[in-house]
């Protein structure tokens, strides 16, 4: 993406592209282009790091799936477990049942903002 493309897109969003943010010397368009877009690259090693939850962003696939599920279901986070239940030594009594916990609602100032996040995620693929 060129600098002019960044400026055009900022203009379309009604954002002044030459705006200098507090603490910066360059305008917003230059910051986006030269600090973020030019630094963004992805290769097979990044993919492998993500798959095993390593690297700069050490999130496992199950953590990412739970993150997306929390956004999509209105901010309710479910505890993820691979254990259905735990039984005693002779398998006659269930000691602990997995997945029986109530979902926890994440704390947000405005839950309606989740709709904007979902819209942004949807627009990023179309």
BELJOQUI-V509208 format. One record per pair of residues at least 6 apart in sequence whose ideal C-beta (glycine too) atoms are under 6 Angstrom apart, sorted by the first residue. I is the first residue (numbers start at 1). J is the second residue. If there is no record, write none. Layout:
I_J, I_J
//
This chain:
1_37, 3_33, 6_29, 6_32, 6_33, 7_17, 7_29, 10_17, 17_28, 17_29, 18_27, 19_28, 20_27, 49_55, 53_60, 62_80, 66_80, 70_77, 71_114, 71_117, 75_105, 75_106, 75_111, 75_114, 76_103, 76_105, 77_104, 77_106, 78_103, 79_101, 81_98, 81_99, 83_98, 84_98, 85_94, 85_97, 85_98, 86_95, 86_96, 87_94, 88_95
//
